[in-house]
Every structure is written in structure tokens, then in C-alpha cells.
Amino acid sequence: MTKKKIAWVVDSSAYVSETLKNHPDVYVIPLNIHFGQQEFIDGVDLTSAQLYDRLRIETESIKTSQPSAGQFAELYSKLDKDYESIIAIHVTNKLSGTISASMSGAQIAKVNVECVDSLSLSAGITGLVDKGLLLQEQGLSFEEIAIQLRTYATKFRNYILIGNLTRLYKSGRLSSVQFYLGNLLKIKPVIQINNKGELQELDKVRSHKKAIQYLINKVVESVQTEGAEIVYIMHANALEQAESLKDAIQMQVPNLQITIGEISTSLAVHAGEETLAVLWYAS
């Protein structure tokens, strides 16, 4: 049997669009979500609606964990039978050990896998897979594709408006002082994944309306100065806000392609309900 060219593997922190979900060569390996002693598989036995219901009442610590090296090894061994090459694109290693587990799994399975650190998450991974599939159509080898994707990853732009400081605080991504002052002063923090894949606080805005305008300004500025062509608006159970944001952006840049999607449950655990984010790649 003739092997297919490239298998694409992403972890479930990625935004898996309908196109990727139905693509025969794209495979998703899920992260795990822990409510106390209970463990759930991201996107498999815990829906986003169920997650938000639990987040509103949960008092126990909620954590996420990456797939094990053994799970990756099992997947890569199976894919190696059907594909010539495998490219795996994962959430930034500054926020998760997923890519390390992926590399270990490839070593265990004795399969050559190009593991690419997205330096991002969510739709950032989506954009890299879309870019990779385009490069594959152009006839590049899987090694050449991986090299180009690592360069492309540094062009990732993102602005994240946290909807719930409590979740970010409980997940350990926010200090007690930041949490207290943020609630006291009704501050809306805008955070960002920088081009090293690190989470950093970018700005503080004093009202939700001003925070939304901040996101709009950043998108419009990038379209004008960096040639951004495709923007993702990601949300955590905030579809109406996402649609309103899309309309506001397109009033200023009508030809901009904008996709709305929901962040994965493994990310919502940390970001909290009503989080909004705009993400894109500079041209």
C-alpha cells in the first residue's frame, strides 16, 4: 500500500476549524482536565457547556495536563504505518509540557516526527496548520515545511481580554495582588503571548467598552502596517460579544476575513468565561 505524504498532529488547545476537523490527514490528541480527583479528556467527555456550568460552582482546584509520552508514541506508531512523514504542532512550551511529551513519544516509537513549537495556542496553531497544508500543496518537503513554519510562528499576533480574573488566579497565572487590585479597580487586563511564546501582561484598561476598542484598534493597526489578511476572534462562551466585535472591526476594514471560534475547554479552564481574543499572523 502506498503511504500518504504527511500526517498533521495538533493538541486540543488548538482551535480545530470545521475544515481541519474534516481533513483526513489532521489528527487531534487531547489534553486532560482535572477537577480535584476527577479527570476528563478535553473535547471528548467534557463539553464546553458542561465546563462552564462547573466553573461557576466549582470550589476545588482545576488543572490541565498534557497527554503522556506513551499516548503520543501510540499515535505515532499508528500513523507511521500510513504516512511517510509526521508534523506535530503544539501549544507553546512556555505554557505546557505538551511538545516535550510529543518529542519523547516520537523517540519511544522510533518515528521521525517534526515537532513544531507554535509559540502560541488556539487559532495560532490553526494558522500554522493551514500554512503547512498550503506549503505541502506547493510541493515542499516535510523538513522544508517545518523550517518555514518555525519562522512563520514568530509572526503571530494576539491580544487577549480575560473575562474572569478568578479563573486566571486559581490556575496560578495571576498573583494575589494582581487579582485583588483587578477586582477592586474593575481593571480589564489585556494579555499577550509574545514572540518567544511567553505569556505577558500587555496593558490594563478600566472598562469593558474601552477594552473592546483596544482590541479593535490593534487589529486595524496591523491591517494597515503589517498586511494582516485573516483574523480569528476566539471566545469563551461569549458568542454575542465576538459577533459584535467582528461587526465593529469590519466597519473599519470591510474586506478583512474574520473567523469566529470558541476556545477549547483546556484553555477556558485558565482564561475563564467571557474571555475574548483576537489572533492573526502578520503578512
MARNU-60261 format. One record per residue (C-alpha): residue number from 1; x, y, z; chain; residue in one letter. Coordinates in pm, 1 decimal. Example, Ala and Ser with C-alpha at 12.3 -4.5 7.8 and 13.67 -1.06 7.14 Angstrom:
BEGIN
k | east | north | up | c | r
1 | 1230.0 | -450.0 | 780.0 | A | A
2 | 1367.0 | -106.0 | 714.0 | A | S
This chain:
BEGIN
k | east | north | up | c | r
1 | 0.0 | 0.0 | 0.0 | A | M
2 | 129.9 | 343.6 | -95.4 | A | T
3 | 179.7 | 567.8 | 204.5 | A | K
4 | 26.4 | 915.0 | 216.2 | A | K
5 | 265.2 | 1210.5 | 238.0 | A | K
6 | 220.6 | 1395.0 | 569.4 | A | I
7 | 11.7 | 1340.6 | 882.1 | A | A
8 | -60.9 | 1656.1 | 1080.5 | A | W
9 | -95.9 | 1628.2 | 1458.1 | A | V
10 | -218.2 | 1903.4 | 1692.3 | A | V
11 | -309.0 | 1902.9 | 2058.3 | A | D
12 | -656.9 | 2000.9 | 2173.0 | A | S
13 | -554.9 | 2350.0 | 2281.9 | A | S
14 | -580.4 | 2428.0 | 1909.0 | A | A
15 | -890.4 | 2576.5 | 1753.6 | A | Y
16 | -995.8 | 2294.5 | 1523.8 | A | V
17 | -1198.3 | 2459.8 | 1249.1 | A | S
18 | -1458.8 | 2263.5 | 1054.7 | A | E
19 | -1213.8 | 2243.1 | 764.6 | A | T
20 | -943.8 | 2085.6 | 980.6 | A | L
21 | -1194.1 | 1868.3 | 1166.7 | A | K
22 | -1297.5 | 1709.2 | 838.2 | A | N
23 | -946.6 | 1689.7 | 691.7 | A | H
24 | -840.9 | 1323.5 | 653.7 | A | P
25 | -476.4 | 1393.0 | 744.0 | A | D
26 | -526.2 | 1605.8 | 1057.9 | A | V
27 | -526.4 | 1432.8 | 1397.5 | A | Y
28 | -603.6 | 1582.4 | 1738.4 | A | V
29 | -454.3 | 1444.6 | 2060.0 | A | I
30 | -647.8 | 1566.6 | 2365.2 | A | P
31 | -520.4 | 1731.1 | 2680.9 | A | L
32 | -665.0 | 1635.7 | 3020.1 | A | N
33 | -871.9 | 1842.6 | 3262.9 | A | I
34 | -869.9 | 1767.2 | 3634.6 | A | H
35 | -1147.8 | 1867.6 | 3875.0 | A | F
36 | -999.0 | 1756.5 | 4205.4 | A | G
37 | -968.6 | 1377.2 | 4168.3 | A | Q
38 | -1185.6 | 1363.1 | 3854.9 | A | Q
39 | -1017.2 | 1355.9 | 3515.6 | A | E
40 | -1179.1 | 1446.6 | 3184.8 | A | F
41 | -1049.7 | 1433.9 | 2828.5 | A | I
42 | -1061.8 | 1771.9 | 2656.8 | A | D
43 | -1336.6 | 1781.0 | 2395.6 | A | G
44 | -1422.0 | 1412.7 | 2440.8 | A | V
45 | -1610.1 | 1358.9 | 2766.9 | A | D
46 | -1645.5 | 1722.2 | 2875.4 | A | L
47 | -1828.0 | 1971.5 | 2654.2 | A | T
48 | -1772.6 | 2345.2 | 2677.4 | A | S
49 | -2124.5 | 2392.7 | 2818.7 | A | A
50 | -2055.9 | 2136.0 | 3091.8 | A | Q
51 | -1725.0 | 2303.9 | 3171.3 | A | L
52 | -1876.9 | 2649.9 | 3217.8 | A | Y
53 | -2152.5 | 2507.5 | 3438.2 | A | D
54 | -1886.7 | 2353.7 | 3663.0 | A | R
55 | -1661.4 | 2658.9 | 3663.5 | A | L
56 | -1944.1 | 2869.0 | 3808.9 | A | R
57 | -1981.5 | 2643.8 | 4113.4 | A | I
58 | -1650.0 | 2460.0 | 4145.8 | A | E
59 | -1454.9 | 2514.9 | 4466.7 | A | T
60 | -1184.1 | 2253.2 | 4411.5 | A | E
61 | -868.7 | 2329.9 | 4215.6 | A | S
62 | -897.8 | 2280.7 | 3840.9 | A | I
63 | -589.6 | 2189.6 | 3641.8 | A | K
64 | -489.6 | 2071.7 | 3298.0 | A | T
65 | -220.2 | 1825.9 | 3192.7 | A | S
66 | -61.3 | 1726.2 | 2865.4 | A | Q
67 | -100.0 | 1383.9 | 2701.9 | A | P
68 | 159.4 | 1130.9 | 2815.0 | A | S
69 | 461.6 | 1036.5 | 2606.7 | A | A
70 | 307.0 | 690.1 | 2580.9 | A | G
71 | -8.9 | 830.1 | 2421.8 | A | Q
72 | 199.4 | 1015.7 | 2166.6 | A | F
73 | 408.0 | 704.0 | 2098.4 | A | A
74 | 93.6 | 500.1 | 2034.4 | A | E
75 | -43.1 | 760.0 | 1792.5 | A | L
76 | 285.7 | 799.6 | 1605.9 | A | Y
77 | 329.5 | 423.2 | 1569.6 | A | S
78 | -14.6 | 401.2 | 1407.3 | A | K
79 | 43.8 | 697.5 | 1177.2 | A | L
80 | 384.6 | 567.3 | 1071.4 | A | D
81 | 210.7 | 274.2 | 902.8 | A | K
82 | 9.7 | 502.9 | 674.5 | A | D
83 | 224.2 | 815.2 | 625.8 | A | Y
84 | 572.9 | 894.8 | 501.6 | A | E
85 | 612.8 | 1185.0 | 745.6 | A | S
86 | 452.2 | 1342.2 | 1053.2 | A | I
87 | 445.6 | 1708.4 | 1155.6 | A | I
88 | 316.8 | 1786.3 | 1505.2 | A | A
89 | 230.1 | 2143.9 | 1603.0 | A | I
90 | 177.3 | 2217.8 | 1969.7 | A | H
91 | 87.7 | 2484.1 | 2224.9 | A | V
92 | 385.1 | 2699.0 | 2329.1 | A | T
93 | 626.4 | 2514.9 | 2555.8 | A | N
94 | 628.8 | 2816.2 | 2788.8 | A | K
95 | 273.3 | 2725.4 | 2897.5 | A | L
96 | 265.9 | 2347.0 | 2862.8 | A | S
97 | 490.3 | 2042.4 | 2851.0 | A | G
98 | 295.7 | 1902.6 | 2555.2 | A | T
99 | 571.7 | 1941.7 | 2296.9 | A | I
100 | 822.6 | 1770.9 | 2529.0 | A | S
101 | 585.7 | 1475.3 | 2568.7 | A | A
102 | 538.0 | 1470.4 | 2191.2 | A | S
103 | 913.2 | 1456.3 | 2127.5 | A | M
104 | 956.2 | 1183.7 | 2389.0 | A | S
105 | 671.7 | 986.8 | 2231.6 | A | G
106 | 840.2 | 1005.5 | 1891.3 | A | A
107 | 1163.5 | 870.4 | 2044.0 | A | Q
108 | 980.1 | 586.2 | 2216.4 | A | I
109 | 802.2 | 492.5 | 1892.7 | A | A
110 | 1125.8 | 535.3 | 1694.7 | A | K
111 | 938.8 | 750.4 | 1443.6 | A | V
112 | 1078.5 | 1064.4 | 1280.3 | A | N
113 | 839.7 | 1344.1 | 1377.1 | A | V
114 | 896.6 | 1715.3 | 1316.7 | A | E
115 | 765.8 | 1872.1 | 1638.5 | A | C
116 | 696.3 | 2243.1 | 1588.8 | A | V
117 | 650.9 | 2478.9 | 1882.8 | A | D
118 | 370.8 | 2711.0 | 1772.7 | A | S
119 | 484.6 | 2978.0 | 2023.0 | A | L
120 | 110.3 | 3027.1 | 2059.7 | A | S
121 | -216.2 | 2846.8 | 2123.4 | A | L
122 | -572.1 | 2815.9 | 1993.8 | A | S
123 | -609.3 | 2972.1 | 1647.3 | A | A
124 | -234.1 | 3030.5 | 1636.1 | A | G
125 | -194.0 | 2656.1 | 1587.2 | A | I
126 | -476.2 | 2657.0 | 1332.0 | A | T
127 | -296.9 | 2920.3 | 1126.1 | A | G
128 | 22.6 | 2715.0 | 1122.4 | A | L
129 | -157.7 | 2401.0 | 1005.6 | A | V
130 | -333.4 | 2596.9 | 729.8 | A | D
131 | 1.8 | 2742.4 | 623.5 | A | K
132 | 164.3 | 2398.3 | 632.9 | A | G
133 | -105.5 | 2241.3 | 417.2 | A | L
134 | -58.5 | 2521.1 | 163.4 | A | L
135 | 319.0 | 2462.6 | 156.2 | A | L
136 | 255.5 | 2090.3 | 113.8 | A | Q
137 | 37.7 | 2162.8 | -190.9 | A | E
138 | 327.1 | 2367.7 | -330.0 | A | Q
139 | 548.0 | 2058.5 | -315.3 | A | G
140 | 782.7 | 2140.3 | -26.2 | A | L
141 | 933.6 | 1852.3 | 170.1 | A | S
142 | 822.5 | 1797.8 | 526.7 | A | F
143 | 1160.7 | 1922.7 | 655.8 | A | E
144 | 1128.4 | 2241.8 | 447.6 | A | E
145 | 772.1 | 2290.4 | 569.1 | A | I
146 | 878.9 | 2258.8 | 933.5 | A | A
147 | 1155.0 | 2518.2 | 884.7 | A | I
148 | 913.5 | 2766.7 | 728.0 | A | Q
149 | 652.0 | 2708.1 | 998.3 | A | L
150 | 903.1 | 2785.6 | 1273.6 | A | R
151 | 975.0 | 3118.5 | 1104.4 | A | T
152 | 606.2 | 3188.6 | 1043.7 | A | Y
153 | 531.3 | 3122.8 | 1411.7 | A | A
154 | 725.9 | 3436.0 | 1508.0 | A | T
155 | 477.3 | 3648.5 | 1311.0 | A | K
156 | 190.5 | 3554.1 | 1541.4 | A | F
157 | -3.8 | 3849.2 | 1682.7 | A | R
158 | -260.6 | 3825.2 | 1960.8 | A | N
159 | -444.7 | 4029.4 | 2219.9 | A | Y
160 | -642.8 | 3850.9 | 2489.2 | A | I
161 | -906.4 | 4014.5 | 2706.9 | A | L
162 | -953.1 | 3799.9 | 3015.7 | A | I
163 | -1317.3 | 3756.2 | 3107.1 | A | G
164 | -1276.8 | 3620.1 | 3459.0 | A | N
165 | -981.6 | 3705.1 | 3684.1 | A | L
166 | -1083.2 | 3432.9 | 3931.3 | A | T
167 | -1000.6 | 3153.7 | 3688.9 | A | R
168 | -666.6 | 3304.6 | 3592.6 | A | L
169 | -582.5 | 3348.4 | 3961.1 | A | Y
170 | -686.2 | 2995.6 | 4061.8 | A | K
171 | -487.5 | 2845.3 | 3776.4 | A | S
172 | -174.3 | 3018.8 | 3906.7 | A | G
173 | -136.6 | 3259.7 | 3612.1 | A | R
174 | -221.1 | 3569.1 | 3822.5 | A | L
175 | -75.1 | 3679.1 | 4156.1 | A | S
176 | -296.6 | 3750.4 | 4457.9 | A | S
177 | -207.2 | 4120.9 | 4440.9 | A | V
178 | -297.7 | 4143.1 | 4071.2 | A | Q
179 | -622.4 | 3957.5 | 4139.5 | A | F
180 | -720.6 | 4183.5 | 4431.1 | A | Y
181 | -639.0 | 4510.7 | 4255.4 | A | L
182 | -800.6 | 4398.3 | 3932.2 | A | G
183 | -1132.5 | 4327.4 | 4103.4 | A | N
184 | -1114.0 | 4635.1 | 4325.7 | A | L
185 | -1047.0 | 4877.1 | 4041.5 | A | L
186 | -1254.0 | 4683.7 | 3783.1 | A | K
187 | -946.7 | 4659.3 | 3563.3 | A | I
188 | -963.7 | 4457.8 | 3242.5 | A | K
189 | -615.2 | 4315.8 | 3181.0 | A | P
190 | -506.6 | 4261.8 | 2822.3 | A | V
191 | -250.3 | 3983.4 | 2794.9 | A | I
192 | -44.3 | 3850.1 | 2507.4 | A | Q
193 | 166.6 | 3555.3 | 2401.6 | A | I
194 | 490.1 | 3722.1 | 2287.8 | A | N
195 | 712.9 | 3601.4 | 2002.5 | A | N
196 | 902.1 | 3378.0 | 2246.3 | A | K
197 | 579.8 | 3200.4 | 2338.5 | A | G
198 | 565.5 | 3361.7 | 2683.1 | A | E
199 | 251.2 | 3493.6 | 2848.8 | A | L
200 | 282.4 | 3859.8 | 2943.7 | A | Q
201 | 51.9 | 4131.8 | 3067.9 | A | E
202 | 36.2 | 4396.2 | 2799.0 | A | L
203 | -197.5 | 4662.9 | 2927.7 | A | D
204 | -467.9 | 4748.6 | 3179.0 | A | K
205 | -796.6 | 4901.6 | 3068.2 | A | V
206 | -1052.2 | 5047.2 | 3308.6 | A | R
207 | -1376.8 | 4942.4 | 3138.3 | A | S
208 | -1506.4 | 4667.6 | 2911.3 | A | H
209 | -1603.1 | 4919.9 | 2643.0 | A | K
210 | -1250.7 | 5063.2 | 2635.8 | A | K
211 | -1104.3 | 4713.4 | 2630.1 | A | A
212 | -1308.9 | 4621.4 | 2322.6 | A | I
213 | -1198.7 | 4940.8 | 2148.6 | A | Q
214 | -840.5 | 4849.6 | 2235.4 | A | Y
215 | -877.7 | 4516.7 | 2050.5 | A | L
216 | -1036.0 | 4688.9 | 1750.5 | A | I
217 | -753.0 | 4942.5 | 1730.5 | A | N
218 | -486.4 | 4671.0 | 1739.3 | A | K
219 | -646.6 | 4476.0 | 1453.9 | A | V
220 | -695.2 | 4783.3 | 1234.6 | A | V
221 | -338.0 | 4897.1 | 1303.2 | A | E
222 | -196.9 | 4559.2 | 1196.9 | A | S
223 | -402.6 | 4553.4 | 878.3 | A | V
224 | -261.6 | 4894.8 | 788.6 | A | Q
225 | 102.6 | 4834.2 | 887.3 | A | T
226 | 158.7 | 4456.6 | 864.7 | A | E
227 | -85.8 | 4348.5 | 598.0 | A | G
228 | -292.3 | 4118.5 | 818.4 | A | A
229 | -546.0 | 3938.7 | 598.6 | A | E
230 | -712.2 | 3678.0 | 821.5 | A | I
231 | -813.7 | 3739.4 | 1183.0 | A | V
232 | -957.9 | 3494.0 | 1432.6 | A | Y
233 | -1186.7 | 3610.8 | 1710.4 | A | I
234 | -1186.6 | 3345.6 | 1979.9 | A | M
235 | -1427.4 | 3347.9 | 2272.9 | A | H
236 | -1519.2 | 3158.3 | 2587.4 | A | A
237 | -1898.7 | 3132.0 | 2587.0 | A | N
238 | -1926.5 | 3488.9 | 2457.6 | A | A
239 | -2055.4 | 3446.1 | 2102.6 | A | L
240 | -2264.1 | 3766.3 | 2100.3 | A | E
241 | -1965.4 | 3972.4 | 2211.5 | A | Q
242 | -1748.5 | 3805.7 | 1947.0 | A | A
243 | -2002.3 | 3882.1 | 1673.5 | A | E
244 | -2031.1 | 4242.5 | 1790.5 | A | S
245 | -1651.8 | 4274.6 | 1784.8 | A | L
246 | -1641.6 | 4129.7 | 1432.8 | A | K
247 | -1900.0 | 4381.9 | 1311.0 | A | D
248 | -1708.7 | 4671.5 | 1467.6 | A | A
249 | -1381.0 | 4565.9 | 1304.9 | A | I
250 | -1538.3 | 4513.4 | 962.6 | A | Q
251 | -1692.1 | 4859.8 | 972.6 | A | M
252 | -1333.7 | 4989.6 | 950.9 | A | Q
253 | -1179.9 | 4713.9 | 735.2 | A | V
254 | -1466.7 | 4564.1 | 530.2 | A | P
255 | -1252.7 | 4323.7 | 326.1 | A | N
256 | -1080.7 | 4161.9 | 623.2 | A | L
257 | -1153.9 | 3789.0 | 655.1 | A | Q
258 | -1266.9 | 3718.7 | 1012.5 | A | I
259 | -1340.2 | 3377.3 | 1162.1 | A | T
260 | -1516.3 | 3337.1 | 1497.2 | A | I
261 | -1444.4 | 3029.8 | 1707.3 | A | G
262 | -1468.4 | 2903.8 | 2063.8 | A | E
263 | -1155.7 | 2835.9 | 2267.4 | A | I
264 | -1102.9 | 2480.0 | 2381.8 | A | S
265 | -1212.6 | 2366.8 | 2726.2 | A | T
266 | -848.6 | 2315.5 | 2827.6 | A | S
267 | -783.1 | 2687.8 | 2769.5 | A | L
268 | -1113.0 | 2807.0 | 2916.9 | A | A
269 | -1012.3 | 2647.2 | 3248.4 | A | V
270 | -741.6 | 2913.7 | 3279.3 | A | H
271 | -893.4 | 3209.8 | 3095.1 | A | A
272 | -1246.9 | 3187.1 | 3231.2 | A | G
273 | -1587.8 | 3253.5 | 3084.6 | A | E
274 | -1639.4 | 3557.6 | 2856.7 | A | E
275 | -1275.5 | 3579.3 | 2755.0 | A | T
276 | -1226.2 | 3737.4 | 2410.9 | A | L
277 | -915.7 | 3723.2 | 2194.5 | A | A
278 | -809.2 | 3847.6 | 1853.4 | A | V
279 | -535.4 | 3646.7 | 1681.9 | A | L
280 | -365.8 | 3664.0 | 1342.3 | A | W
281 | -39.8 | 3635.1 | 1151.7 | A | Y
282 | 136.8 | 3936.5 | 1006.2 | A | A
283 | 197.5 | 3900.1 | 632.6 | A | S
